[in-house]
Amino acid sequence: MTAAIIRSRGQAAIFAGIILALVVPLFRLGALVPTGYADAIAQSAAIKDYSPLLSWAGGHLSLVVVTALLQAMPFVVIVALPYTLRRVVFGADGRVAQTIGLAGITVYALFALIDLITLVAFARQFVQHPALIGGRFRDMAITEALISNVLGGILLTVWLVILSIPMARIDGLERWVGFAGVLGAALFGASALLTLYNPSQPVGSVVGSAQGWFGAWLILVGVLLIRRAPALGDEAAESAEMPSEPINTASR
């Protein structure tokens, strides 16, 4: 893994982090809330029926599409990050952590797109069969929440913990990345537990906080990779010759 590749993946992490930490929250405040999205979510939670959300989505399909794409794109962009961080933190070891991270990222990206497809499809049918479609969508939304927030949240929690604890023991920027990762793990874990406790209730604020903080963590990771790219590229070459040696950033 060359310094150029490490640098480009750092840039991708910063790009994804900006979307999650800044663009998505600002889009919600500036585009979704004024059109009644928050009210539709609140009403759906109060009556335990997703009809208000489907009614809102039917009149704002373009916003539904943009929201889902904004939520999925950052995770698609960082799909190679688990491998890069595995090399940085563990060298040739850490394959389990890489697999867990890739699985968590894939779950979040995939189900953001699945949620888009199902919401648009059900919203279009809702006008003709409101009672029937509302109940079906509720079942589908609960299933998606359990897989995305619980399974995806747990996978990202474990991945962040595995990565962050070793990094938190190193001085410099690595320590801040480690601390931020631990907090991100706690937020993803909280969203998973809340969803598991009551999957029919929206936990958007907690999930949004977890993803927003994950975005801030990605920005720190991106800065770290860009700053350390020359040295990490050299050590990656040495590690390829000695697979058991991890790439150690402690001296930088």
C-alpha positions in Angstrom: 0.0 0.0 0.0 1.7 3.2 -1.2 1.7 6.6 0.3 -0.5 7.8 -2.5 -3.1 5.2 -1.8 -3.1 6.0 1.9 -3.4 9.7 1.2 -6.3 9.1 -1.2 -8.2 7.0 1.3 -7.6 9.7 3.9 -9.2 12.2 1.5 -12.1 9.9 1.0 -12.6 9.6 4.7 -12.6 13.4 5.1 -15.1 13.7 2.3 -17.4 11.1 3.8 -17.0 12.6 7.3 -18.0 16.1 6.0 -21.2 14.6 4.5 -22.2 12.7 7.7 -21.2 15.4 10.2 -22.3 18.6 8.3 -24.2 18.0 5.1 -26.7 15.5 6.4 -27.7 17.5 9.5 -27.9 20.7 7.6 -30.0 19.1 4.9 -32.4 17.8 7.5 -32.7 21.2 9.2 -32.9 23.2 6.0 -34.9 20.9 3.7 -36.7 18.2 5.7 -37.9 19.9 8.9 -39.6 22.9 7.1 -41.6 20.5 4.9 -43.0 18.6 7.9 -40.8 15.6 8.1 -40.2 15.8 11.8 -43.9 16.2 12.5 -44.7 13.1 10.3 -42.1 11.1 12.3 -43.5 12.3 15.6 -47.1 11.5 14.6 -46.1 8.1 13.3 -44.5 7.3 16.7 -47.5 8.6 18.7 -50.1 6.5 16.9 -47.7 3.6 16.2 -48.7 3.8 12.5 -46.5 5.0 9.7 -49.3 6.5 7.6 -48.2 10.1 8.4 -44.7 9.4 7.2 -45.9 7.7 4.1 -48.2 10.6 3.4 -45.3 13.0 3.8 -43.0 10.9 1.6 -45.6 10.7 -1.2 -45.5 14.5 -1.5 -41.8 14.8 -1.2 -40.2 12.0 -3.1 -37.3 14.0 -4.3 -36.3 14.8 -0.7 -36.6 11.1 0.2 -34.2 10.2 -2.7 -31.7 12.9 -1.8 -31.8 12.0 1.9 -31.2 8.3 1.3 -28.3 9.0 -1.2 -26.7 11.4 1.3 -26.8 8.7 4.0 -25.6 5.9 1.8 -22.8 7.7 -0.2 -20.4 8.2 2.7 -20.4 4.5 3.6 -19.8 3.6 0.0 -16.9 6.0 -0.2 -15.1 4.5 2.8 -15.6 0.8 1.8 -11.8 0.4 1.6 -11.1 2.1 4.9 -11.2 -1.0 7.1 -8.4 -2.6 5.1 -6.3 0.6 5.3 -6.8 1.0 9.1 -6.1 -2.6 9.6 -2.7 -2.1 8.0 -2.1 1.0 10.0 -3.0 -0.4 13.4 -2.3 -4.1 13.1 0.0 -4.6 10.1 -0.7 -8.0 8.5 -2.9 -9.0 11.5 -6.3 -7.8 12.3 -8.3 -9.5 9.6 -11.2 -10.0 11.9 -11.4 -6.3 12.6 -11.3 -5.6 8.9 -14.1 -8.0 8.2 -16.3 -6.6 11.0 -15.7 -3.0 9.8 -16.5 -3.9 6.2 -19.6 -5.7 7.2 -20.9 -2.8 9.4 -20.2 -0.3 6.6 -21.9 -2.5 4.0 -25.0 -3.0 6.2 -25.5 0.8 6.7 -24.9 1.6 3.0 -27.1 -1.2 1.7 -30.1 -0.6 4.0 -30.0 3.2 3.3 -30.7 2.2 -0.3 -33.2 -0.5 0.6 -35.0 2.0 2.8 -35.1 4.4 -0.1 -36.6 1.8 -2.4 -39.3 0.6 0.0 -40.3 4.1 1.2 -40.8 5.3 -2.4 -42.6 2.2 -3.4 -45.0 2.2 -0.4 -45.5 6.0 -0.6 -46.8 5.6 -4.2 -49.2 2.9 -3.2 -50.4 4.6 0.0 -52.8 7.0 -1.8 -54.8 4.0 -3.2 -54.7 1.7 -0.2 -53.8 3.7 2.9 -54.9 1.3 5.6 -53.3 -1.8 4.0 -50.1 -0.1 3.0 -49.5 1.6 6.3 -49.5 -1.7 8.2 -47.2 -3.4 5.7 -44.7 -0.6 5.7 -44.6 -0.6 9.5 -43.6 -4.3 9.5 -41.0 -3.6 6.8 -39.6 -0.5 8.6 -39.3 -2.5 11.8 -37.3 -5.2 10.1 -35.1 -2.7 8.4 -34.4 -0.9 11.6 -33.5 -4.1 13.4 -31.0 -5.1 10.7 -29.6 -1.6 10.0 -29.5 -0.1 13.5 -29.0 -3.2 15.6 -26.8 -5.4 13.4 -25.0 -2.6 11.6 -24.7 -0.6 14.9 -23.2 -3.6 16.8 -20.7 -4.3 14.0 -19.5 -0.7 13.9 -19.4 -0.6 17.7 -17.1 -3.7 17.8 -14.9 -2.4 14.9 -14.5 1.0 16.5 -13.6 -0.5 19.9 -11.0 -2.8 18.3 -9.4 0.0 16.4 -9.7 2.8 19.0 -8.3 1.1 22.1 -4.8 0.6 20.6 -4.8 4.0 19.1 -5.8 5.7 22.3 -2.6 4.5 23.9 -0.4 6.4 21.4 0.5 10.0 21.8 -0.4 12.7 19.3 -3.3 12.7 16.9 -3.7 8.9 17.2 -4.8 9.3 20.7 -7.6 11.8 19.7 -8.7 9.4 17.0 -8.8 6.6 19.5 -10.9 8.7 22.0 -13.3 9.8 19.3 -13.7 6.2 18.1 -14.6 5.0 21.6 -17.3 7.7 21.9 -18.6 6.8 18.5 -18.7 3.1 19.5 -20.8 4.1 22.6 -23.3 6.0 20.4 -23.7 3.2 17.9 -24.1 0.8 20.8 -26.8 3.0 22.3 -28.7 3.3 19.0 -28.6 -0.5 18.7 -29.9 -1.1 22.2 -32.7 1.5 21.9 -33.8 0.0 18.6 -33.7 -3.5 20.0 -35.7 -2.4 23.1 -38.5 -0.9 20.9 -38.0 -1.3 17.2 -41.3 0.4 16.3 -40.2 3.7 17.8 -38.1 6.1 15.8 -34.6 6.6 17.2 -33.5 9.0 14.5 -31.9 11.5 17.0 -29.7 8.8 18.5 -28.8 7.2 15.2 -28.2 10.7 13.7 -25.9 11.6 16.6 -24.0 8.3 16.1 -23.6 8.9 12.4 -22.7 12.5 12.9 -20.0 11.7 15.4 -18.8 8.9 13.1 -18.4 11.6 10.5 -16.3 13.7 12.9 -14.2 10.6 13.6 -13.7 10.0 9.8 -12.4 13.5 9.4 -9.8 12.9 12.1 -8.9 9.6 10.5 -8.6 11.3 7.2 -6.3 13.9 8.6 -4.2 11.3 10.3 -3.8 9.2 7.2 -2.8 12.2 5.1 -0.3 13.4 7.6 1.2 10.0 8.1 1.0 8.8 4.5 4.7 9.1 3.6 5.9 7.2 6.7 3.0 4.7 6.6 3.7 4.0 3.0 7.4 3.2 3.8 6.4 1.0 6.7 3.7 -0.8 4.6 6.5 -1.8 2.2 8.6 -3.1 5.0 5.6 -4.9 6.5 5.0 -6.7 3.2 8.4 -8.2 3.6 7.8 -9.1 7.3 4.1 -9.9 7.5 4.1 -10.4 11.3 5.2 -6.8 11.9 2.4 -4.3 12.5 2.6 -0.7 11.2 3.5 1.3 14.3 2.6 5.0 14.4 3.8 5.5 17.9 7.0 7.2 17.0 5.4 9.9 14.9 
